[in-house]
Amino acid sequence: MIAPKQLASGSAVILLLFGAACAGPEAAEAPLAVPTFQADANWPILPADFEWGQVIGIATDSRGHVWTSSRSQVAEWDAAGNLVQSWNASGPDGNWSTIHGLFIDHND
């Protein structure tokens, strides 16, 4: 038979272990604030003959260049907003359909 003192001590240890296991983790740090952005009306710098279409894709590459695609063309812009290159979506013979997206892979 277990003595009442041993039973009380054993019960106390079990309750302490159970309480420690059930205790929640310490409060997590406050989440970081959501970044805010402001539009820059002077970016990009559009050449005189450049025409925007319906922009359906925007991506950045490893050099920090921004690529845009519209239904009619693909364009590359440097970080300062200067047009680096662009080409027509209809292709060299005008046989291609319209662009439906834009993706830059990890090996750009």
Secondary structure, 3 states (H helix, E strand, C coil): CCCHHHHHHHHHHHHHHHHHHHCCCCCCCCCCCCCCCCCCCCCCCCCCCCCCCCEEEEEECCCCCEEEEECCEEEEECCCCCEEEEEECCCCCCCCCCCCCCCCCCCC
